[in-house]
Amino acid sequence: MSGARGMGDKIGKSGKGGKRSKATNDVDKYLKDAAGLDSAREQQIGQHIGYRYDVNLLPDYDKLTPYLKAYIEFMGWDDLNWLEDVHMGYEAGKPAIFDRNINGWVRIPKEMKLPDNQQDRDMLARELLVRFQTSPKHPLNQLNAAYRKF
């Protein structure tokens, strides 16, 4: 079976495969160190590789903001739906949220105080993204006005 090589080939003697990221307990790590270059490769190329938050963190529904609770109820969802993929990230050392609709980062206002844990920051990021995407200032509103057919 020459073509049957698969994921099992990458599993080492310990039975675990894949690269593990360094665990960090400091939720402000990327605010303090904008470069955030952990690995030797990141330092070599001078930029961060991958996401700057723990995407494996499951949402804690007890931490939903009142706005998100109302939004989820209004949408008729049983869970966060696509919002589960939204996390507080960092752009150039500033807290930000990635908006896939505009393919860019939306920075958090400087005066906004961030919660001291990642779960609350992620819920805040989700709320801010929904608020931005539904605001008249979102760039898709201009496209909607220009190209709407009905």
Phi and psi in radians as a Rosetta constraint file:
Dihedral C 1 N 2 CA 2 C 2 CIRCULARHARMONIC -1.202 0.35
Dihedral N 2 CA 2 C 2 N 3 CIRCULARHARMONIC -0.575 0.35
Dihedral C 2 N 3 CA 3 C 3 CIRCULARHARMONIC -1.667 0.35
Dihedral N 3 CA 3 C 3 N 4 CIRCULARHARMONIC 0.209 0.35
Dihedral C 3 N 4 CA 4 C 4 CIRCULARHARMONIC -1.615 0.35
Dihedral N 4 CA 4 C 4 N 5 CIRCULARHARMONIC 0.263 0.35
Dihedral C 4 N 5 CA 5 C 5 CIRCULARHARMONIC -1.259 0.35
Dihedral N 5 CA 5 C 5 N 6 CIRCULARHARMONIC 2.350 0.35
Dihedral C 5 N 6 CA 6 C 6 CIRCULARHARMONIC -2.521 0.35
Dihedral N 6 CA 6 C 6 N 7 CIRCULARHARMONIC -2.660 0.35
Dihedral C 6 N 7 CA 7 C 7 CIRCULARHARMONIC -1.076 0.35
Dihedral N 7 CA 7 C 7 N 8 CIRCULARHARMONIC -0.530 0.35
Dihedral C 7 N 8 CA 8 C 8 CIRCULARHARMONIC -1.076 0.35
Dihedral N 8 CA 8 C 8 N 9 CIRCULARHARMONIC -0.414 0.35
Dihedral C 8 N 9 CA 9 C 9 CIRCULARHARMONIC -1.203 0.35
Dihedral N 9 CA 9 C 9 N 10 CIRCULARHARMONIC -0.389 0.35
Dihedral C 9 N 10 CA 10 C 10 CIRCULARHARMONIC -1.590 0.35
Dihedral N 10 CA 10 C 10 N 11 CIRCULARHARMONIC -0.100 0.35
Dihedral C 10 N 11 CA 11 C 11 CIRCULARHARMONIC -1.422 0.35
Dihedral N 11 CA 11 C 11 N 12 CIRCULARHARMONIC 2.194 0.35
Dihedral C 11 N 12 CA 12 C 12 CIRCULARHARMONIC -1.441 0.35
Dihedral N 12 CA 12 C 12 N 13 CIRCULARHARMONIC -2.998 0.35
Dihedral C 12 N 13 CA 13 C 13 CIRCULARHARMONIC -1.117 0.35
Dihedral N 13 CA 13 C 13 N 14 CIRCULARHARMONIC -0.457 0.35
Dihedral C 13 N 14 CA 14 C 14 CIRCULARHARMONIC -1.359 0.35
Dihedral N 14 CA 14 C 14 N 15 CIRCULARHARMONIC -0.151 0.35
Dihedral C 14 N 15 CA 15 C 15 CIRCULARHARMONIC 1.499 0.35
Dihedral N 15 CA 15 C 15 N 16 CIRCULARHARMONIC 0.083 0.35
Dihedral C 15 N 16 CA 16 C 16 CIRCULARHARMONIC -2.024 0.35
Dihedral N 16 CA 16 C 16 N 17 CIRCULARHARMONIC 2.435 0.35
Dihedral C 16 N 17 CA 17 C 17 CIRCULARHARMONIC -2.072 0.35
Dihedral N 17 CA 17 C 17 N 18 CIRCULARHARMONIC 2.967 0.35
Dihedral C 17 N 18 CA 18 C 18 CIRCULARHARMONIC 1.433 0.35
Dihedral N 18 CA 18 C 18 N 19 CIRCULARHARMONIC 2.891 0.35
Dihedral C 18 N 19 CA 19 C 19 CIRCULARHARMONIC -1.638 0.35
Dihedral N 19 CA 19 C 19 N 20 CIRCULARHARMONIC 2.316 0.35
Dihedral C 19 N 20 CA 20 C 20 CIRCULARHARMONIC -1.678 0.35
Dihedral N 20 CA 20 C 20 N 21 CIRCULARHARMONIC 2.371 0.35
Dihedral C 20 N 21 CA 21 C 21 CIRCULARHARMONIC -1.452 0.35
Dihedral N 21 CA 21 C 21 N 22 CIRCULARHARMONIC 2.719 0.35
Dihedral C 21 N 22 CA 22 C 22 CIRCULARHARMONIC -1.217 0.35
Dihedral N 22 CA 22 C 22 N 23 CIRCULARHARMONIC 2.340 0.35
Dihedral C 22 N 23 CA 23 C 23 CIRCULARHARMONIC -1.366 0.35
Dihedral N 23 CA 23 C 23 N 24 CIRCULARHARMONIC 2.426 0.35
Dihedral C 23 N 24 CA 24 C 24 CIRCULARHARMONIC -2.307 0.35
Dihedral N 24 CA 24 C 24 N 25 CIRCULARHARMONIC 2.423 0.35
Dihedral C 24 N 25 CA 25 C 25 CIRCULARHARMONIC -1.749 0.35
Dihedral N 25 CA 25 C 25 N 26 CIRCULARHARMONIC -0.138 0.35
Dihedral C 25 N 26 CA 26 C 26 CIRCULARHARMONIC -1.582 0.35
Dihedral N 26 CA 26 C 26 N 27 CIRCULARHARMONIC 1.814 0.35
Dihedral C 26 N 27 CA 27 C 27 CIRCULARHARMONIC -1.222 0.35
Dihedral N 27 CA 27 C 27 N 28 CIRCULARHARMONIC -0.245 0.35
Dihedral C 27 N 28 CA 28 C 28 CIRCULARHARMONIC -1.687 0.35
Dihedral N 28 CA 28 C 28 N 29 CIRCULARHARMONIC 0.196 0.35
Dihedral C 28 N 29 CA 29 C 29 CIRCULARHARMONIC -0.882 0.35
Dihedral N 29 CA 29 C 29 N 30 CIRCULARHARMONIC -0.837 0.35
Dihedral C 29 N 30 CA 30 C 30 CIRCULARHARMONIC -1.453 0.35
Dihedral N 30 CA 30 C 30 N 31 CIRCULARHARMONIC -0.143 0.35
Dihedral C 30 N 31 CA 31 C 31 CIRCULARHARMONIC -1.448 0.35
Dihedral N 31 CA 31 C 31 N 32 CIRCULARHARMONIC -0.599 0.35
Dihedral C 31 N 32 CA 32 C 32 CIRCULARHARMONIC -1.370 0.35
Dihedral N 32 CA 32 C 32 N 33 CIRCULARHARMONIC -0.632 0.35
Dihedral C 32 N 33 CA 33 C 33 CIRCULARHARMONIC -2.191 0.35
Dihedral N 33 CA 33 C 33 N 34 CIRCULARHARMONIC 1.601 0.35
Dihedral C 33 N 34 CA 34 C 34 CIRCULARHARMONIC -1.018 0.35
Dihedral N 34 CA 34 C 34 N 35 CIRCULARHARMONIC -0.591 0.35
Dihedral C 34 N 35 CA 35 C 35 CIRCULARHARMONIC -1.200 0.35
Dihedral N 35 CA 35 C 35 N 36 CIRCULARHARMONIC -0.783 0.35
Dihedral C 35 N 36 CA 36 C 36 CIRCULARHARMONIC 0.976 0.35
Dihedral N 36 CA 36 C 36 N 37 CIRCULARHARMONIC 0.628 0.35
Dihedral C 36 N 37 CA 37 C 37 CIRCULARHARMONIC -1.556 0.35
Dihedral N 37 CA 37 C 37 N 38 CIRCULARHARMONIC 1.728 0.35
Dihedral C 37 N 38 CA 38 C 38 CIRCULARHARMONIC -1.497 0.35
Dihedral N 38 CA 38 C 38 N 39 CIRCULARHARMONIC -0.840 0.35
Dihedral C 38 N 39 CA 39 C 39 CIRCULARHARMONIC -1.500 0.35
Dihedral N 39 CA 39 C 39 N 40 CIRCULARHARMONIC 2.825 0.35
Dihedral C 39 N 40 CA 40 C 40 CIRCULARHARMONIC -1.070 0.35
Dihedral N 40 CA 40 C 40 N 41 CIRCULARHARMONIC -0.671 0.35
Dihedral C 40 N 41 CA 41 C 41 CIRCULARHARMONIC -1.138 0.35
Dihedral N 41 CA 41 C 41 N 42 CIRCULARHARMONIC -0.725 0.35
Dihedral C 41 N 42 CA 42 C 42 CIRCULARHARMONIC -1.080 0.35
Dihedral N 42 CA 42 C 42 N 43 CIRCULARHARMONIC -0.714 0.35
Dihedral C 42 N 43 CA 43 C 43 CIRCULARHARMONIC -1.172 0.35
Dihedral N 43 CA 43 C 43 N 44 CIRCULARHARMONIC -0.631 0.35
Dihedral C 43 N 44 CA 44 C 44 CIRCULARHARMONIC -1.147 0.35
Dihedral N 44 CA 44 C 44 N 45 CIRCULARHARMONIC -0.782 0.35
Dihedral C 44 N 45 CA 45 C 45 CIRCULARHARMONIC -1.568 0.35
Dihedral N 45 CA 45 C 45 N 46 CIRCULARHARMONIC -0.174 0.35
Dihedral C 45 N 46 CA 46 C 46 CIRCULARHARMONIC 1.323 0.35
Dihedral N 46 CA 46 C 46 N 47 CIRCULARHARMONIC 0.378 0.35
Dihedral C 46 N 47 CA 47 C 47 CIRCULARHARMONIC -2.601 0.35
Dihedral N 47 CA 47 C 47 N 48 CIRCULARHARMONIC 2.772 0.35
Dihedral C 47 N 48 CA 48 C 48 CIRCULARHARMONIC -1.382 0.35
Dihedral N 48 CA 48 C 48 N 49 CIRCULARHARMONIC 2.456 0.35
Dihedral C 48 N 49 CA 49 C 49 CIRCULARHARMONIC -1.845 0.35
Dihedral N 49 CA 49 C 49 N 50 CIRCULARHARMONIC 2.194 0.35
Dihedral C 49 N 50 CA 50 C 50 CIRCULARHARMONIC 1.543 0.35
Dihedral N 50 CA 50 C 50 N 51 CIRCULARHARMONIC -2.897 0.35
Dihedral C 50 N 51 CA 51 C 51 CIRCULARHARMONIC -1.438 0.35
Dihedral N 51 CA 51 C 51 N 52 CIRCULARHARMONIC 2.734 0.35
Dihedral C 51 N 52 CA 52 C 52 CIRCULARHARMONIC -1.887 0.35
Dihedral N 52 CA 52 C 52 N 53 CIRCULARHARMONIC 0.573 0.35
Dihedral C 52 N 53 CA 53 C 53 CIRCULARHARMONIC -2.710 0.35
Dihedral N 53 CA 53 C 53 N 54 CIRCULARHARMONIC 2.897 0.35
Dihedral C 53 N 54 CA 54 C 54 CIRCULARHARMONIC -1.530 0.35
Dihedral N 54 CA 54 C 54 N 55 CIRCULARHARMONIC 1.771 0.35
Dihedral C 54 N 55 CA 55 C 55 CIRCULARHARMONIC -1.316 0.35
Dihedral N 55 CA 55 C 55 N 56 CIRCULARHARMONIC -0.134 0.35
Dihedral C 55 N 56 CA 56 C 56 CIRCULARHARMONIC -1.530 0.35
Dihedral N 56 CA 56 C 56 N 57 CIRCULARHARMONIC -0.053 0.35
Dihedral C 56 N 57 CA 57 C 57 CIRCULARHARMONIC -1.271 0.35
Dihedral N 57 CA 57 C 57 N 58 CIRCULARHARMONIC 2.004 0.35
Dihedral C 57 N 58 CA 58 C 58 CIRCULARHARMONIC -1.311 0.35
Dihedral N 58 CA 58 C 58 N 59 CIRCULARHARMONIC 2.421 0.35
Dihedral C 58 N 59 CA 59 C 59 CIRCULARHARMONIC -1.098 0.35
Dihedral N 59 CA 59 C 59 N 60 CIRCULARHARMONIC 2.401 0.35
Dihedral C 59 N 60 CA 60 C 60 CIRCULARHARMONIC -1.677 0.35
Dihedral N 60 CA 60 C 60 N 61 CIRCULARHARMONIC 1.865 0.35
Dihedral C 60 N 61 CA 61 C 61 CIRCULARHARMONIC -1.186 0.35
Dihedral N 61 CA 61 C 61 N 62 CIRCULARHARMONIC -0.238 0.35
Dihedral C 61 N 62 CA 62 C 62 CIRCULARHARMONIC -1.265 0.35
Dihedral N 62 CA 62 C 62 N 63 CIRCULARHARMONIC -0.266 0.35
Dihedral C 62 N 63 CA 63 C 63 CIRCULARHARMONIC -1.743 0.35
Dihedral N 63 CA 63 C 63 N 64 CIRCULARHARMONIC 0.171 0.35
Dihedral C 63 N 64 CA 64 C 64 CIRCULARHARMONIC -1.038 0.35
Dihedral N 64 CA 64 C 64 N 65 CIRCULARHARMONIC 2.402 0.35
Dihedral C 64 N 65 CA 65 C 65 CIRCULARHARMONIC -1.327 0.35
Dihedral N 65 CA 65 C 65 N 66 CIRCULARHARMONIC 2.730 0.35
Dihedral C 65 N 66 CA 66 C 66 CIRCULARHARMONIC -0.978 0.35
Dihedral N 66 CA 66 C 66 N 67 CIRCULARHARMONIC -0.662 0.35
Dihedral C 66 N 67 CA 67 C 67 CIRCULARHARMONIC -1.096 0.35
Dihedral N 67 CA 67 C 67 N 68 CIRCULARHARMONIC -0.790 0.35
Dihedral C 67 N 68 CA 68 C 68 CIRCULARHARMONIC -1.136 0.35
Dihedral N 68 CA 68 C 68 N 69 CIRCULARHARMONIC -0.676 0.35
Dihedral C 68 N 69 CA 69 C 69 CIRCULARHARMONIC -1.024 0.35
Dihedral N 69 CA 69 C 69 N 70 CIRCULARHARMONIC -0.823 0.35
Dihedral C 69 N 70 CA 70 C 70 CIRCULARHARMONIC -1.139 0.35
Dihedral N 70 CA 70 C 70 N 71 CIRCULARHARMONIC -0.682 0.35
Dihedral C 70 N 71 CA 71 C 71 CIRCULARHARMONIC -1.132 0.35
Dihedral N 71 CA 71 C 71 N 72 CIRCULARHARMONIC -0.794 0.35
Dihedral C 71 N 72 CA 72 C 72 CIRCULARHARMONIC -1.101 0.35
Dihedral N 72 CA 72 C 72 N 73 CIRCULARHARMONIC -0.717 0.35
Dihedral C 72 N 73 CA 73 C 73 CIRCULARHARMONIC -1.138 0.35
Dihedral N 73 CA 73 C 73 N 74 CIRCULARHARMONIC -0.772 0.35
Dihedral C 73 N 74 CA 74 C 74 CIRCULARHARMONIC -1.065 0.35
Dihedral N 74 CA 74 C 74 N 75 CIRCULARHARMONIC -0.704 0.35
Dihedral C 74 N 75 CA 75 C 75 CIRCULARHARMONIC -1.323 0.35
Dihedral N 75 CA 75 C 75 N 76 CIRCULARHARMONIC -0.273 0.35
Dihedral C 75 N 76 CA 76 C 76 CIRCULARHARMONIC 1.366 0.35
Dihedral N 76 CA 76 C 76 N 77 CIRCULARHARMONIC 0.423 0.35
Dihedral C 76 N 77 CA 77 C 77 CIRCULARHARMONIC -1.516 0.35
Dihedral N 77 CA 77 C 77 N 78 CIRCULARHARMONIC 2.660 0.35
Dihedral C 77 N 78 CA 78 C 78 CIRCULARHARMONIC -1.601 0.35
Dihedral N 78 CA 78 C 78 N 79 CIRCULARHARMONIC -0.257 0.35
Dihedral C 78 N 79 CA 79 C 79 CIRCULARHARMONIC -2.583 0.35
Dihedral N 79 CA 79 C 79 N 80 CIRCULARHARMONIC -2.899 0.35
Dihedral C 79 N 80 CA 80 C 80 CIRCULARHARMONIC -1.304 0.35
Dihedral N 80 CA 80 C 80 N 81 CIRCULARHARMONIC -0.189 0.35
Dihedral C 80 N 81 CA 81 C 81 CIRCULARHARMONIC 0.945 0.35
Dihedral N 81 CA 81 C 81 N 82 CIRCULARHARMONIC -2.287 0.35
Dihedral C 81 N 82 CA 82 C 82 CIRCULARHARMONIC -1.171 0.35
Dihedral N 82 CA 82 C 82 N 83 CIRCULARHARMONIC -0.295 0.35
Dihedral C 82 N 83 CA 83 C 83 CIRCULARHARMONIC -1.219 0.35
Dihedral N 83 CA 83 C 83 N 84 CIRCULARHARMONIC -0.260 0.35
Dihedral C 83 N 84 CA 84 C 84 CIRCULARHARMONIC -1.056 0.35
Dihedral N 84 CA 84 C 84 N 85 CIRCULARHARMONIC -0.478 0.35
Dihedral C 84 N 85 CA 85 C 85 CIRCULARHARMONIC -1.462 0.35
Dihedral N 85 CA 85 C 85 N 86 CIRCULARHARMONIC -0.039 0.35
Dihedral C 85 N 86 CA 86 C 86 CIRCULARHARMONIC -1.633 0.35
Dihedral N 86 CA 86 C 86 N 87 CIRCULARHARMONIC 2.228 0.35
Dihedral C 86 N 87 CA 87 C 87 CIRCULARHARMONIC -2.384 0.35
Dihedral N 87 CA 87 C 87 N 88 CIRCULARHARMONIC 2.770 0.35
Dihedral C 87 N 88 CA 88 C 88 CIRCULARHARMONIC -1.267 0.35
Dihedral N 88 CA 88 C 88 N 89 CIRCULARHARMONIC 2.108 0.35
Dihedral C 88 N 89 CA 89 C 89 CIRCULARHARMONIC -2.001 0.35
Dihedral N 89 CA 89 C 89 N 90 CIRCULARHARMONIC -2.922 0.35
Dihedral C 89 N 90 CA 90 C 90 CIRCULARHARMONIC -2.482 0.35
Dihedral N 90 CA 90 C 90 N 91 CIRCULARHARMONIC 2.339 0.35
Dihedral C 90 N 91 CA 91 C 91 CIRCULARHARMONIC -2.160 0.35
Dihedral N 91 CA 91 C 91 N 92 CIRCULARHARMONIC 2.111 0.35
Dihedral C 91 N 92 CA 92 C 92 CIRCULARHARMONIC 0.918 0.35
Dihedral N 92 CA 92 C 92 N 93 CIRCULARHARMONIC 0.710 0.35
Dihedral C 92 N 93 CA 93 C 93 CIRCULARHARMONIC 1.360 0.35
Dihedral N 93 CA 93 C 93 N 94 CIRCULARHARMONIC 0.125 0.35
Dihedral C 93 N 94 CA 94 C 94 CIRCULARHARMONIC -1.990 0.35
Dihedral N 94 CA 94 C 94 N 95 CIRCULARHARMONIC 2.459 0.35
Dihedral C 94 N 95 CA 95 C 95 CIRCULARHARMONIC -1.115 0.35
Dihedral N 95 CA 95 C 95 N 96 CIRCULARHARMONIC 2.385 0.35
Dihedral C 95 N 96 CA 96 C 96 CIRCULARHARMONIC -2.705 0.35
Dihedral N 96 CA 96 C 96 N 97 CIRCULARHARMONIC 2.907 0.35
Dihedral C 96 N 97 CA 97 C 97 CIRCULARHARMONIC -2.177 0.35
Dihedral N 97 CA 97 C 97 N 98 CIRCULARHARMONIC 2.383 0.35
Dihedral C 97 N 98 CA 98 C 98 CIRCULARHARMONIC -1.532 0.35
Dihedral N 98 CA 98 C 98 N 99 CIRCULARHARMONIC 2.142 0.35
Dihedral C 98 N 99 CA 99 C 99 CIRCULARHARMONIC -1.772 0.35
Dihedral N 99 CA 99 C 99 N 100 CIRCULARHARMONIC 1.916 0.35
Dihedral C 99 N 100 CA 100 C 100 CIRCULARHARMONIC -1.168 0.35
Dihedral N 100 CA 100 C 100 N 101 CIRCULARHARMONIC -0.427 0.35
Dihedral C 100 N 101 CA 101 C 101 CIRCULARHARMONIC -1.196 0.35
Dihedral N 101 CA 101 C 101 N 102 CIRCULARHARMONIC -0.598 0.35
Dihedral C 101 N 102 CA 102 C 102 CIRCULARHARMONIC -1.848 0.35
Dihedral N 102 CA 102 C 102 N 103 CIRCULARHARMONIC -0.012 0.35
Dihedral C 102 N 103 CA 103 C 103 CIRCULARHARMONIC 0.944 0.35
Dihedral N 103 CA 103 C 103 N 104 CIRCULARHARMONIC 0.837 0.35
Dihedral C 103 N 104 CA 104 C 104 CIRCULARHARMONIC -2.784 0.35
Dihedral N 104 CA 104 C 104 N 105 CIRCULARHARMONIC 2.954 0.35
Dihedral C 104 N 105 CA 105 C 105 CIRCULARHARMONIC -1.533 0.35
Dihedral N 105 CA 105 C 105 N 106 CIRCULARHARMONIC 2.451 0.35
Dihedral C 105 N 106 CA 106 C 106 CIRCULARHARMONIC -1.952 0.35
Dihedral N 106 CA 106 C 106 N 107 CIRCULARHARMONIC 2.004 0.35
Dihedral C 106 N 107 CA 107 C 107 CIRCULARHARMONIC -1.367 0.35
Dihedral N 107 CA 107 C 107 N 108 CIRCULARHARMONIC 2.571 0.35
Dihedral C 107 N 108 CA 108 C 108 CIRCULARHARMONIC -1.353 0.35
Dihedral N 108 CA 108 C 108 N 109 CIRCULARHARMONIC 2.422 0.35
Dihedral C 108 N 109 CA 109 C 109 CIRCULARHARMONIC -0.983 0.35
Dihedral N 109 CA 109 C 109 N 110 CIRCULARHARMONIC 2.428 0.35
Dihedral C 109 N 110 CA 110 C 110 CIRCULARHARMONIC -0.987 0.35
Dihedral N 110 CA 110 C 110 N 111 CIRCULARHARMONIC -0.651 0.35
Dihedral C 110 N 111 CA 111 C 111 CIRCULARHARMONIC -1.340 0.35
Dihedral N 111 CA 111 C 111 N 112 CIRCULARHARMONIC -0.151 0.35
Dihedral C 111 N 112 CA 112 C 112 CIRCULARHARMONIC -1.348 0.35
Dihedral N 112 CA 112 C 112 N 113 CIRCULARHARMONIC 2.182 0.35
Dihedral C 112 N 113 CA 113 C 113 CIRCULARHARMONIC -1.418 0.35
Dihedral N 113 CA 113 C 113 N 114 CIRCULARHARMONIC 2.250 0.35
Dihedral C 113 N 114 CA 114 C 114 CIRCULARHARMONIC -1.543 0.35
Dihedral N 114 CA 114 C 114 N 115 CIRCULARHARMONIC 2.474 0.35
Dihedral C 114 N 115 CA 115 C 115 CIRCULARHARMONIC -1.072 0.35
Dihedral N 115 CA 115 C 115 N 116 CIRCULARHARMONIC 2.838 0.35
Dihedral C 115 N 116 CA 116 C 116 CIRCULARHARMONIC -1.626 0.35
Dihedral N 116 CA 116 C 116 N 117 CIRCULARHARMONIC 0.232 0.35
Dihedral C 116 N 117 CA 117 C 117 CIRCULARHARMONIC -2.458 0.35
Dihedral N 117 CA 117 C 117 N 118 CIRCULARHARMONIC 2.704 0.35
Dihedral C 117 N 118 CA 118 C 118 CIRCULARHARMONIC -1.156 0.35
Dihedral N 118 CA 118 C 118 N 119 CIRCULARHARMONIC -0.625 0.35
Dihedral C 118 N 119 CA 119 C 119 CIRCULARHARMONIC -1.047 0.35
Dihedral N 119 CA 119 C 119 N 120 CIRCULARHARMONIC -0.824 0.35
Dihedral C 119 N 120 CA 120 C 120 CIRCULARHARMONIC -1.178 0.35
Dihedral N 120 CA 120 C 120 N 121 CIRCULARHARMONIC -0.642 0.35
Dihedral C 120 N 121 CA 121 C 121 CIRCULARHARMONIC -1.117 0.35
Dihedral N 121 CA 121 C 121 N 122 CIRCULARHARMONIC -0.697 0.35
Dihedral C 121 N 122 CA 122 C 122 CIRCULARHARMONIC -1.152 0.35
Dihedral N 122 CA 122 C 122 N 123 CIRCULARHARMONIC -0.708 0.35
Dihedral C 122 N 123 CA 123 C 123 CIRCULARHARMONIC -1.128 0.35
Dihedral N 123 CA 123 C 123 N 124 CIRCULARHARMONIC -0.707 0.35
Dihedral C 123 N 124 CA 124 C 124 CIRCULARHARMONIC -1.093 0.35
Dihedral N 124 CA 124 C 124 N 125 CIRCULARHARMONIC -0.746 0.35
Dihedral C 124 N 125 CA 125 C 125 CIRCULARHARMONIC -1.058 0.35
Dihedral N 125 CA 125 C 125 N 126 CIRCULARHARMONIC -0.738 0.35
Dihedral C 125 N 126 CA 126 C 126 CIRCULARHARMONIC -1.096 0.35
Dihedral N 126 CA 126 C 126 N 127 CIRCULARHARMONIC -0.776 0.35
Dihedral C 126 N 127 CA 127 C 127 CIRCULARHARMONIC -1.111 0.35
Dihedral N 127 CA 127 C 127 N 128 CIRCULARHARMONIC -0.807 0.35
Dihedral C 127 N 128 CA 128 C 128 CIRCULARHARMONIC -1.107 0.35
Dihedral N 128 CA 128 C 128 N 129 CIRCULARHARMONIC -0.649 0.35
Dihedral C 128 N 129 CA 129 C 129 CIRCULARHARMONIC -1.143 0.35
Dihedral N 129 CA 129 C 129 N 130 CIRCULARHARMONIC -0.784 0.35
Dihedral C 129 N 130 CA 130 C 130 CIRCULARHARMONIC -1.093 0.35
Dihedral N 130 CA 130 C 130 N 131 CIRCULARHARMONIC -0.761 0.35
Dihedral C 130 N 131 CA 131 C 131 CIRCULARHARMONIC -1.072 0.35
Dihedral N 131 CA 131 C 131 N 132 CIRCULARHARMONIC -0.728 0.35
Dihedral C 131 N 132 CA 132 C 132 CIRCULARHARMONIC -1.169 0.35
Dihedral N 132 CA 132 C 132 N 133 CIRCULARHARMONIC -0.765 0.35
Dihedral C 132 N 133 CA 133 C 133 CIRCULARHARMONIC -1.187 0.35
Dihedral N 133 CA 133 C 133 N 134 CIRCULARHARMONIC -0.407 0.35
Dihedral C 133 N 134 CA 134 C 134 CIRCULARHARMONIC -1.751 0.35
Dihedral N 134 CA 134 C 134 N 135 CIRCULARHARMONIC 0.066 0.35
Dihedral C 134 N 135 CA 135 C 135 CIRCULARHARMONIC -1.537 0.35
Dihedral N 135 CA 135 C 135 N 136 CIRCULARHARMONIC 2.732 0.35
Dihedral C 135 N 136 CA 136 C 136 CIRCULARHARMONIC -1.145 0.35
Dihedral N 136 CA 136 C 136 N 137 CIRCULARHARMONIC -0.263 0.35
Dihedral C 136 N 137 CA 137 C 137 CIRCULARHARMONIC -1.469 0.35
Dihedral N 137 CA 137 C 137 N 138 CIRCULARHARMONIC -0.117 0.35
Dihedral C 137 N 138 CA 138 C 138 CIRCULARHARMONIC -1.224 0.35
Dihedral N 138 CA 138 C 138 N 139 CIRCULARHARMONIC 2.358 0.35
Dihedral C 138 N 139 CA 139 C 139 CIRCULARHARMONIC -1.002 0.35
Dihedral N 139 CA 139 C 139 N 140 CIRCULARHARMONIC -0.473 0.35
Dihedral C 139 N 140 CA 140 C 140 CIRCULARHARMONIC -1.184 0.35
Dihedral N 140 CA 140 C 140 N 141 CIRCULARHARMONIC -0.346 0.35
Dihedral C 140 N 141 CA 141 C 141 CIRCULARHARMONIC -1.137 0.35
Dihedral N 141 CA 141 C 141 N 142 CIRCULARHARMONIC -0.657 0.35
Dihedral C 141 N 142 CA 142 C 142 CIRCULARHARMONIC -1.143 0.35
Dihedral N 142 CA 142 C 142 N 143 CIRCULARHARMONIC -0.726 0.35
Dihedral C 142 N 143 CA 143 C 143 CIRCULARHARMONIC -1.136 0.35
Dihedral N 143 CA 143 C 143 N 144 CIRCULARHARMONIC -0.697 0.35
Dihedral C 143 N 144 CA 144 C 144 CIRCULARHARMONIC -1.069 0.35
Dihedral N 144 CA 144 C 144 N 145 CIRCULARHARMONIC -0.792 0.35
Dihedral C 144 N 145 CA 145 C 145 CIRCULARHARMONIC -1.135 0.35
Dihedral N 145 CA 145 C 145 N 146 CIRCULARHARMONIC -0.662 0.35
Dihedral C 145 N 146 CA 146 C 146 CIRCULARHARMONIC -1.335 0.35
Dihedral N 146 CA 146 C 146 N 147 CIRCULARHARMONIC -0.609 0.35
Dihedral C 146 N 147 CA 147 C 147 CIRCULARHARMONIC -2.067 0.35
Dihedral N 147 CA 147 C 147 N 148 CIRCULARHARMONIC 0.085 0.35
Dihedral C 147 N 148 CA 148 C 148 CIRCULARHARMONIC -1.087 0.35
Dihedral N 148 CA 148 C 148 N 149 CIRCULARHARMONIC 2.369 0.35
Dihedral C 148 N 149 CA 149 C 149 CIRCULARHARMONIC -1.738 0.35
Dihedral N 149 CA 149 C 149 N 150 CIRCULARHARMONIC -0.363 0.35
